[in-house]
Amino acid sequence: MAGQYLEIGDAVKDSPLGAGTVTDITDAGFPCVNHVAVAWLERDDGAIFDPHGVREKHLAQRAQQREGQ
């Protein structure tokens, strides 16, 4: 892993799709996890990519869904 920069092959601990691997970077600069573009991710080393600040809202929605089950 390259510190603050995302690279293809980086291990992903969490994203809207769950865990996986960075497989590509879109022309707009968003990472693809397992070939699907995502708005945020957390790498295995704890580095977070969240340029639009949507991660916390998504995690709160995920937690709320789990509580409802």
C-alpha positions as CSV (number, residue, x, y, z in Angstrom):
1,M,0.0,0.0,0.0
2,A,1.2,3.4,-0.8
3,G,0.3,5.4,2.3
4,Q,-2.2,8.2,1.5
5,Y,-2.7,7.2,-2.2
6,L,-5.0,4.4,-3.4
7,E,-3.5,1.9,-5.7
8,I,-4.9,-1.0,-7.7
9,G,-4.4,-4.1,-5.5
10,D,-4.9,-2.4,-2.2
11,A,-6.8,-4.5,0.3
12,V,-10.2,-3.0,1.4
13,K,-11.5,-3.7,4.9
14,D,-14.9,-2.0,4.3
15,S,-16.8,-0.2,1.6
16,P,-20.5,0.1,0.6
17,L,-19.9,-3.4,-1.0
18,G,-18.0,-4.8,2.0
19,A,-14.4,-6.0,1.9
20,G,-12.5,-6.6,-1.3
21,T,-9.7,-5.3,-3.4
22,V,-9.2,-2.0,-5.3
23,T,-9.4,-3.3,-8.9
24,D,-9.4,0.0,-10.8
25,I,-9.7,3.8,-10.5
26,T,-12.4,5.6,-12.5
27,D,-11.7,8.6,-14.7
28,A,-13.4,10.7,-12.0
29,G,-10.9,9.4,-9.5
30,F,-13.2,7.0,-7.6
31,P,-11.9,3.5,-6.6
32,C,-13.5,0.3,-7.8
33,V,-13.8,-2.4,-5.3
34,N,-14.2,-5.8,-7.0
35,H,-14.9,-3.9,-10.3
36,V,-17.6,-1.7,-8.9
37,A,-17.0,2.1,-8.3
38,V,-17.6,3.2,-4.7
39,A,-17.9,6.6,-3.0
40,W,-15.9,5.6,0.1
41,L,-13.7,2.8,1.4
42,E,-11.5,1.9,4.3
43,R,-8.2,0.1,3.5
44,D,-6.8,-2.7,5.6
45,D,-4.2,-0.3,7.0
46,G,-7.0,2.0,8.3
47,A,-6.7,4.7,5.7
48,I,-10.1,6.1,4.6
49,F,-11.1,7.4,1.2
50,D,-14.3,9.5,1.6
51,P,-14.0,12.7,-0.4
52,H,-17.7,13.6,-0.1
53,G,-18.2,12.7,3.6
54,V,-20.8,10.0,3.0
55,R,-19.2,7.2,5.0
56,E,-20.6,8.0,8.4
57,K,-24.1,8.4,7.1
58,H,-23.8,5.0,5.3
59,L,-22.4,3.3,8.4
60,A,-25.3,4.8,10.5
61,Q,-27.9,3.4,8.0
62,R,-26.2,0.0,8.1
63,A,-26.3,-0.1,11.9
64,Q,-30.0,1.0,11.9
65,Q,-30.8,-1.8,9.4
66,R,-29.0,-4.4,11.6
67,E,-31.0,-3.2,14.7
68,G,-34.3,-3.7,12.8
69,Q,-33.5,-7.3,12.0
